[in-house]
Amino acid sequence: MSVQVKICGVTREEDALAAANAGADAIGLVFWAGSKRAVSLEKAADICAVLPPLITVTALMVDPTAEEVEGLLNALPINVVQWHGNENPEFCEQWQVPYIRALPGGVCDRLESVMADYPRARGFLLDAVVNGQFGGTGHRFDWDAIPPTRTRPIILAGGLNPANVAEAVMKVRPSAVDVSSGVECSPGIKQPEKIQQFIQAAREAVEA
């Protein structure tokens, strides 16, 4: 197997470059005002401008209006949208843009039925939802609750860091891992050394 890595909650150009230089497959940009890592369209454009051409740019959105989605997709080179709110399948799939459906770890006992509702999703991100925050909380959920066999790709998030990502990869065998606070010194400020350590640990775990 292989594992892809996304560095989420990027707020600065230098952090996007650090992720790319360390071998990340994707970065995540947060477009939800309730997050400490939210970026404006202008800042997001600056970040996208410095990225190498094959890095996937993921936009995280929470219950946006149709106008907000249209504005985002028209303004930025977004490759994937990551839906974190109560967006229904019709809303997620009307934009003709690849998407990931984020799900709280608590749905693991009915994961297959939930995934079936989103037939065009590229994958499903399982995360811990704490105090109404969508990602970046630094908390993990019970990985044992994740079914060992799945019919669709799983992206594991929630409380990952350089010290535990190898365990996560070996235990869950996700298609990808997603980290935000686990490679930061403060919300939205990434540490290049931690990014490098995280990616190295994730990739080495695949070979273990």
WOHU-V727636 format. One line per field, one symbol per residue. psi: psi as a letter, one per 30 degrees, with the letter a starting at -180 (. if undefined). burial: b if it has 9 or more other ideal C-beta (glycine too) atoms within 8 Angstrom, else e. A space follows every 10 residues. Layout:
psi->???
burial->???
//
This chain:
psi->llklkkjlhk fkeeeeeeee ffgkfllkkk hjffkfgkll eeeeeeeeff klfgkkjkkk kjhlleeeee eeffflikek kjkfbgklee eefffhkklk jkkkffgffh eeeeeffifg kflkkklkjk hgkilgfgkl ajfffkkfkl flkkkkljgk lfffeeeeee eehlflkkkd ffglflkfjl jeeeeeeeee eeeeeef.
burial->eebbbbbbbb bbbebbbbbb ebebbbbbbb bbeebebbbe bebbbbbbee beeebbbbbb bbebeeebbe bbbeebebbb bbbbbeeebe ebbebebebb bbbbbebbee bbebbeebee bebbbbbbbe eebbbbbeee bebeebeeeb eebbbbbbbb bbebbbebbb ebebebbbbb bbbbeebbbb bbebbbbbbe bbbbbbee
//
